[in-house]
Amino acid sequence: MHAPRVLAVNPYIYDFAAYNFWSSPLGLLSIASILRHNGLPVEFIDCMRVNEAKRKPDGRGPFVKEKVPKPEILKNVQKPFRRYGISPDELSSILSAREEPDLVLITSIMTYWYRGTAEVSEMVRRAFPRAKIVVGGIYPTLCYDEAILNFKEADLVVPSTDIGAFYRFIEEEFHHTLSFKPLFDDLDVLPYPAHDLLGNIPFVPVLTSLGCVFRCTYCATPYMYKKMVRRSPGSVLDEIAHWHDRGVGRFVVYDDSFLYSSENFAKPLLRSIARLPYRIRIYNPNAVNAAFIDGEMADLFVRSGFREVRIGLESIDPLVQSSTGGKVTRATFERAVKILKEAGYGPEQMSVYILAGLPRQDWRDVKRAIDYVRSLDATPYLAEYTPIPHTPMFDEFKDLARFPVSADAVYQNNAVFPYAWEGFTEDDLNWLKRYAKKTGDGR
Ligand code: B12
């Protein structure tokens, strides 16, 4: 039998707000690359098209979008609802212009985006009645039972904790032996994700580790990855050189604890990037831990190409700080900002993430954190809390939310503000967003 022909699809999404903040379907591109490595031909459809005319010099940009009616279960949310990415009609004509593949892979990233994935699976099923459909990603990993029910057209729904089941499925369905079946427990053996399938590569996200040594109570990483695995600095450097040879100049670090044990990883890596005969730009949307920033680190950020540094603060309330993992104190944070300032980073180049909308949080806690960050000459950036299944905070507070967050993942979207209460209303949140951007009125 011939090697199965594969089509990978990054589906469109429905949301109240979405923006390409250096996002990429990295898991799907990695799986596509592994299959190519096994000799399977792979094609790719990326439904999450960015409006290129509006792409920023740093690589971010708005997705093409269209306002659509709200589904019944979200009708009480007073915000416009949109589909982000290409339209179902366009996808339909793309699919019908293709020959039927043997295997279609669809990714499902944020839990509350599953509706787009389900719709796209149905369209794929209509277009290719004989193809096998496999859906994987973060939603099937965090909400497996729900995903099985929502993805009726899928022949296999696979969580990231059981990638072996995916390889077995291919071998059994297509009687095709795969010689290379990596389990993501050694990142250095993985082939580079298949970014080339996207055509235009505005930036390359580089996965430098999986898992995390910290145990923040709001984060699902420790559930998804029981132990932390990290690449060697040499392998990351080789990947940067590989994409740079293909014209890519912007790189985005995907890592939950990039600076952890920096003498063994971040420092040697950034030193070797600084020594490259060409300059690249590096972005870190996941934020780094302020406790690990010292003078040498700040200097390496500058020399390796970090145009800006995003730092996690979360809260200045010691109680909130300790309940969310106790990673950063005021003292360590102030030291880090001072060091970055001395290295030359201005206020606009130091974005500080503050968690807003935590269960029982008072809006004044967020205001104090914004004032504090501004007083240190850095830029506050609100990260709205998302309740995520299999996290300690989710389990503790799931019944306190004003929407049934454990019954339907659509309510896990931070845009619906699940933990609004009289001490932190939607008006408070909207005011804080304006206040953080300095466009707010007095209060
Ligand atoms: C990088 C990252 C981002 C990036 C880009 C994300 C993106 N792709 O769009 C940025 C910075 C933009 C981001 C933003 C946010 N993120 Co984020 N992010 C991550 C992070 C750190 C890594 C994701 C990743 O690429 N992993 C690496 C790849 C290789 O793994 P993977 O995608 O799971 O793929 C594996 C499998 O799932 C599988 N797979 C994937 N697809 C398919 C398909 C098939 C067919 C098969 C067989 C297999 C398969 O293959 C891979 C290997 O096993 C994760 C945490 C984590 N460690 O996973 C959080 C995470 C996904 N983010 C999370 C959150 C909360 C957010 C924000 C809401 C944060 C905020 N408050 O602002 C925003 C919202 C984003 C938005 N609206 O667009 C949550 C999930 C929330 C949810 N309900 O789903 C996570 C899990 C972190 C957490 N706190 O627990 N994020």
Residues whose N, C-alpha, C, O or C-beta is under 5 A from the ligand:
A	BS01	B12	A17 Y19 F21 W22 S23 S24 P25 L26 G27 L28 I31 L105 I106 T107 S108 I109 M110 T111 Y112 V134 V135 G136 G137 I138 V158 S160 I163 F166 F184 Y218 C219 A220 T221 Y254 P285 N286 A383 E384 Y385 T386 P387 I388 Q412
